[in-house]
Amino acid sequence: MSTATQRLFHEVPEHGEPDESAAPTRGLARPEEVLRAPLPPPAPPPLAAGTAERAWQALRQHAPAYLMGTCSLLGIVLFWHLATTYRLDFYIRFANIPTPLEVLSKVVEVNGSPKFIKNVGMSLRRIFIGFAIATVLGVALGMLIGRYRLTRGFLFPAMEVFRPIPAIAWVPISIMLWPDNEVSIVFITFIGAFFPILLNTVSGVQAVDGVLLRASQCLGARERQIMWYVVLPGAAPQIFTGLAVGMGVAWVSLIAAEMISGQFGIGYFTWEAYSLISYPEIVLGMITIGVLGLMCSGLIRFIGKAMMPWLTYGARAGSNP
């Protein structure tokens, strides 16, 4: 008989019952000790791995769009470089247009100048104040006009009279209306953003499903609760569409107002560069306006996605087979 077999027979008695005294020597726990012992904590899920995988999938999903956008911008810069380098003249004249390198050198120069930073800061302050006022009034009046027939019949015709008037046409009257030139520019910015926000809010409120409204009324919801929990979330997609459109119109109105009656701002900087025949600064002002407008619109889209997660979830669920 081998040594292992002898050890086995020595630890197990003849009656077939386990030897309790031998269990501690083998390092094994008794059954009652196993039952009393607390369960080990569950292993944490691999959050880092899951987050990295989702980030990689999102990057793969949006990579074609980013690539096409980059190629589009590089194509514009390449055409700009070739047209200004060879001074192309085929009805459109590029003889006096600065090259990308000249504009880049001007960017390096103005970044160290507090005047340019001050102009950008003034434009951003004006756009945010005017746009904030337009958002509050446009959304509030749009919900009232879209929800209540009496309010729509009383206010909407007056709004339609003022809506076709361009914001730039308000410059002379705004200078006479407001005691401060700064307030008049903010007012013109407000006018440019107000009507797109108003009309899109009215359209969004009227497009809310009537079944949801009747269901909330049957469940005992009050009018204030219906407006806050049913009408506003239902109209939110079109409201944010109006905000994005209103931001673009607000920038157009602001630049026009700064060129006509402003003393500071990126619009005034661009017009002053034209008056001083500084062509690189003109292009720099235009590029700055485009970048700032893109950043503001991107901020609105980001806030919209954060406040409407059900749309993002629905898009993801619809894309899955």
C-alpha positions as CSV (number, residue, x, y, z in Angstrom):
1,M,0.0,0.0,0.0
2,S,1.3,3.4,-0.9
3,T,2.1,6.2,1.5
4,A,-0.8,8.4,0.3
5,T,-3.3,5.5,0.7
6,Q,-2.0,4.7,4.3
7,R,-2.4,8.4,5.2
8,L,-6.0,8.3,3.8
9,F,-6.9,5.3,5.9
10,H,-5.3,6.8,8.9
11,E,-7.4,10.0,8.7
12,V,-10.7,8.3,7.9
13,P,-12.0,5.8,10.6
14,E,-13.4,2.4,9.9
15,H,-17.0,3.4,10.3
16,G,-16.7,5.8,7.4
17,E,-17.2,9.0,9.4
18,P,-14.7,11.9,9.0
19,D,-12.3,12.5,11.7
20,E,-13.0,16.0,13.1
21,S,-9.7,16.2,14.8
22,A,-7.9,15.8,11.5
23,A,-9.8,18.7,9.8
24,P,-7.8,21.4,11.5
25,T,-4.5,19.7,10.5
26,R,-5.5,19.8,6.9
27,G,-6.6,23.5,7.0
28,L,-10.3,22.7,6.1
29,A,-13.2,24.6,7.6
30,R,-16.0,22.7,9.3
31,P,-19.5,22.8,7.7
32,E,-21.0,25.0,10.5
33,E,-18.1,27.4,10.1
34,V,-18.7,27.6,6.4
35,L,-22.4,28.5,7.0
36,R,-21.6,31.2,9.5
37,A,-18.8,32.7,7.4
38,P,-19.9,36.0,5.6
39,L,-20.1,35.9,1.8
40,P,-17.2,37.6,0.0
41,P,-18.0,40.9,-1.6
42,P,-18.9,40.7,-5.3
43,A,-16.1,41.6,-7.7
44,P,-16.6,45.2,-9.0
45,P,-17.6,45.4,-12.7
46,P,-14.8,46.4,-15.1
47,L,-15.9,50.1,-15.4
48,A,-12.7,51.2,-17.0
49,A,-12.9,48.6,-19.6
50,G,-16.5,49.3,-20.4
51,T,-16.0,53.0,-20.5
52,A,-13.0,52.6,-22.8
53,E,-15.0,50.3,-25.1
54,R,-17.9,52.7,-25.3
55,A,-15.5,55.6,-26.0
56,W,-13.8,53.5,-28.8
57,Q,-17.2,52.7,-30.3
58,A,-18.3,56.3,-30.3
59,L,-15.0,57.3,-31.9
60,R,-15.5,54.7,-34.6
61,Q,-19.0,55.8,-35.2
62,H,-18.2,59.5,-35.5
63,A,-14.8,59.1,-37.2
64,P,-16.1,59.3,-40.8
65,A,-17.9,62.6,-40.0
66,Y,-14.8,64.1,-38.3
67,L,-12.7,63.0,-41.2
68,M,-15.0,64.5,-43.8
69,G,-15.2,67.8,-41.9
70,T,-11.4,68.0,-41.6
71,C,-11.0,67.3,-45.3
72,S,-13.6,70.0,-46.1
73,L,-11.8,72.6,-44.0
74,L,-8.4,71.6,-45.4
75,G,-9.8,71.9,-48.9
76,I,-11.0,75.4,-48.3
77,V,-7.6,76.4,-46.8
78,L,-5.8,74.8,-49.8
79,F,-8.0,76.7,-52.3
80,W,-7.4,79.9,-50.4
81,H,-3.7,79.3,-50.5
82,L,-3.5,78.6,-54.2
83,A,-5.9,81.4,-55.2
84,T,-4.0,84.0,-53.2
85,T,-0.5,82.7,-54.1
86,Y,-1.1,82.8,-57.8
87,R,-3.4,85.9,-57.7
88,L,-6.2,84.2,-59.6
89,D,-8.5,86.6,-61.5
90,F,-11.5,85.0,-63.1
91,Y,-14.2,87.5,-62.4
92,I,-13.6,86.9,-58.7
93,R,-10.3,88.8,-57.9
94,F,-7.8,87.4,-55.3
95,A,-5.2,90.1,-55.9
96,N,-5.7,91.9,-52.6
97,I,-6.8,88.9,-50.5
98,P,-4.1,88.0,-47.9
99,T,-2.6,84.5,-47.9
100,P,-3.2,82.1,-45.0
101,L,0.4,82.7,-43.8
102,E,-0.2,86.4,-43.6
103,V,-3.4,85.9,-41.6
104,L,-1.6,83.4,-39.3
105,S,1.1,85.9,-38.6
106,K,-1.6,88.5,-37.8
107,V,-3.1,86.0,-35.3
108,V,0.2,85.7,-33.5
109,E,0.5,89.5,-33.4
110,V,-3.0,90.3,-32.1
111,N,-3.0,87.6,-29.4
112,G,-0.5,89.6,-27.5
113,S,-2.6,92.8,-27.9
114,P,-5.2,93.5,-25.2
115,K,-7.3,95.4,-27.7
116,F,-8.3,92.4,-29.7
117,I,-9.1,90.4,-26.5
118,K,-11.2,93.2,-25.3
119,N,-13.1,93.3,-28.6
120,V,-13.9,89.6,-28.4
121,G,-15.0,89.9,-24.8
122,M,-17.3,92.8,-25.6
123,S,-19.0,90.8,-28.4
124,L,-19.4,87.7,-26.3
125,R,-20.9,89.8,-23.4
126,R,-23.4,91.4,-25.8
127,I,-24.4,88.2,-27.5
128,F,-25.0,86.3,-24.2
129,I,-27.0,89.1,-22.7
130,G,-29.2,89.7,-25.7
131,F,-29.6,86.0,-26.4
132,A,-30.5,85.2,-22.8
133,I,-33.2,87.8,-22.8
134,A,-34.5,86.5,-26.1
135,T,-34.5,82.9,-24.8
136,V,-36.6,83.8,-21.7
137,L,-39.1,85.9,-23.5
138,G,-39.3,83.9,-26.6
139,V,-39.9,80.5,-24.9
140,A,-42.3,82.0,-22.4
141,L,-44.4,83.8,-25.0
142,G,-44.1,81.0,-27.4
143,M,-45.6,78.5,-24.9
144,L,-48.4,80.9,-24.1
145,I,-49.2,81.6,-27.7
146,G,-49.0,78.0,-28.7
147,R,-51.1,76.7,-25.8
148,Y,-53.9,79.3,-25.3
149,R,-56.1,80.4,-28.2
150,L,-56.9,83.8,-26.5
151,T,-53.2,84.7,-26.1
152,R,-52.5,83.6,-29.7
153,G,-55.3,85.8,-31.1
154,F,-54.1,88.8,-29.0
155,L,-50.3,88.7,-29.4
156,F,-49.5,86.7,-32.5
157,P,-50.7,89.3,-35.1
158,A,-48.6,92.0,-33.5
159,M,-45.6,89.7,-33.5
160,E,-46.1,88.9,-37.2
161,V,-46.0,92.7,-38.0
162,F,-42.6,93.2,-36.4
163,R,-41.1,89.9,-37.5
164,P,-40.3,90.8,-41.1
165,I,-38.4,93.9,-40.1
166,P,-34.6,93.1,-40.3
167,A,-32.6,93.6,-37.2
168,I,-30.3,96.0,-39.0
169,A,-33.3,98.3,-39.7
170,W,-33.7,98.7,-36.0
171,V,-30.3,100.4,-35.6
172,P,-31.5,104.0,-36.1
173,I,-34.6,103.7,-33.9
174,S,-32.7,101.8,-31.2
175,I,-30.1,104.6,-31.0
176,M,-33.0,107.0,-30.4
177,L,-34.9,104.7,-28.0
178,W,-32.1,103.7,-25.6
179,P,-29.9,106.3,-23.7
180,D,-26.8,104.1,-24.0
181,N,-25.1,102.9,-27.2
182,E,-24.3,99.6,-25.4
183,V,-27.9,98.9,-24.6
184,S,-29.0,99.6,-28.2
185,I,-26.5,97.0,-29.5
186,V,-27.8,94.4,-27.0
187,F,-31.4,95.3,-28.1
188,I,-30.6,94.7,-31.7
189,T,-29.0,91.3,-30.8
190,F,-32.1,90.5,-28.8
191,I,-34.4,91.3,-31.8
192,G,-32.3,89.1,-34.1
193,A,-32.7,86.1,-31.8
194,F,-36.2,86.6,-30.5
195,F,-38.4,85.8,-33.4
196,P,-36.7,82.4,-34.5
197,I,-37.0,81.3,-30.8
198,L,-40.6,82.4,-30.6
199,L,-41.8,80.8,-33.8
200,N,-40.1,77.5,-33.1
201,T,-41.5,77.4,-29.6
202,V,-45.0,78.0,-30.9
203,S,-44.7,75.3,-33.5
204,G,-43.3,72.9,-30.9
205,V,-46.1,73.5,-28.4
206,Q,-48.8,73.0,-31.1
207,A,-47.1,69.8,-32.2
208,V,-47.4,68.1,-28.8
209,D,-49.6,65.0,-29.0
210,G,-53.1,65.7,-27.8
211,V,-53.3,62.2,-26.3
212,L,-50.6,63.1,-23.8
213,L,-52.5,66.3,-22.8
214,R,-55.8,64.4,-22.3
215,A,-54.1,61.6,-20.4
216,S,-52.5,64.1,-18.0
217,Q,-55.8,65.8,-17.5
218,C,-57.5,62.5,-16.8
219,L,-54.8,61.8,-14.2
220,G,-55.6,65.0,-12.4
221,A,-52.7,67.2,-13.4
222,R,-53.2,70.9,-13.1
223,E,-52.5,73.3,-15.9
224,R,-49.2,74.4,-14.4
225,Q,-48.1,70.8,-14.2
226,I,-49.2,70.1,-17.7
227,M,-47.2,73.0,-19.0
228,W,-44.1,72.0,-17.1
229,Y,-44.1,68.2,-17.4
230,V,-45.9,67.6,-20.7
231,V,-45.8,70.6,-23.0
232,L,-42.3,71.8,-22.3
233,P,-40.6,68.4,-22.7
234,G,-42.7,67.7,-25.8
235,A,-41.8,71.0,-27.4
236,A,-38.1,70.9,-26.3
237,P,-36.7,69.6,-29.6
238,Q,-38.1,72.4,-31.6
239,I,-37.3,74.9,-28.9
240,F,-33.6,74.0,-29.2
241,T,-33.8,74.2,-32.9
242,G,-35.1,77.7,-32.5
243,L,-32.2,78.5,-30.1
244,A,-29.6,77.3,-32.6
245,V,-31.2,79.4,-35.4
246,G,-31.6,82.4,-33.1
247,M,-28.0,82.2,-32.1
248,G,-26.9,82.5,-35.8
249,V,-29.2,85.4,-36.5
250,A,-28.1,87.1,-33.2
251,W,-24.5,87.0,-34.4
252,V,-25.4,88.5,-37.8
253,S,-27.4,91.3,-36.0
254,L,-24.6,91.9,-33.5
255,I,-21.9,92.3,-36.2
256,A,-24.0,94.6,-38.2
257,A,-24.8,96.8,-35.2
258,E,-21.1,96.9,-34.1
259,M,-20.1,97.9,-37.6
260,I,-22.6,100.8,-37.7
261,S,-22.7,102.2,-34.2
262,G,-20.3,100.3,-32.1
263,Q,-17.0,101.4,-30.6
264,F,-15.8,98.0,-29.5
265,G,-16.5,94.4,-30.5
266,I,-15.3,92.0,-33.2
267,G,-17.6,93.7,-35.8
268,Y,-16.1,97.1,-35.0
269,F,-12.6,95.5,-35.2
270,T,-13.4,94.1,-38.7
271,W,-14.8,97.4,-40.0
272,E,-11.9,99.4,-38.6
273,A,-9.5,97.1,-40.3
274,Y,-11.3,97.8,-43.6
275,S,-11.1,101.5,-43.0
276,L,-7.4,101.2,-42.3
277,I,-6.9,98.9,-45.3
278,S,-5.5,96.2,-43.2
279,Y,-6.5,93.1,-45.2
280,P,-5.2,90.4,-42.9
281,E,-7.1,91.8,-40.0
282,I,-10.3,91.8,-42.0
283,V,-9.9,88.1,-42.7
284,L,-8.9,87.5,-39.1
285,G,-12.1,89.2,-37.9
286,M,-14.2,87.1,-40.2
287,I,-12.6,83.9,-39.0
288,T,-13.0,84.9,-35.4
289,I,-16.7,85.5,-36.0
290,G,-17.1,82.1,-37.6
291,V,-15.3,80.3,-34.8
292,L,-17.2,82.1,-32.0
293,G,-20.5,81.4,-33.8
294,L,-19.6,77.7,-34.1
295,M,-18.7,77.5,-30.5
296,C,-21.9,79.1,-29.4
297,S,-24.0,76.8,-31.6
298,G,-22.1,73.8,-30.3
299,L,-22.8,74.8,-26.7
300,I,-26.5,75.0,-27.5
301,R,-26.4,71.5,-29.0
302,F,-24.5,70.1,-26.1
303,I,-27.0,71.6,-23.6
304,G,-29.9,70.2,-25.7
305,K,-28.5,66.7,-25.6
306,A,-27.9,66.9,-21.9
307,M,-31.4,68.2,-21.2
308,M,-33.1,65.7,-23.6
309,P,-31.5,62.3,-22.9
310,W,-34.6,60.5,-24.2
311,L,-33.8,61.6,-27.8
312,T,-30.3,60.3,-27.6
313,Y,-31.5,57.0,-26.2
314,G,-34.2,56.7,-28.8
315,A,-31.7,57.4,-31.6
316,R,-29.3,54.7,-30.2
317,A,-32.2,52.2,-29.8
318,G,-33.4,52.9,-33.3
319,S,-30.0,52.3,-34.8
320,N,-29.6,48.9,-33.3
321,P,-30.9,46.0,-35.4
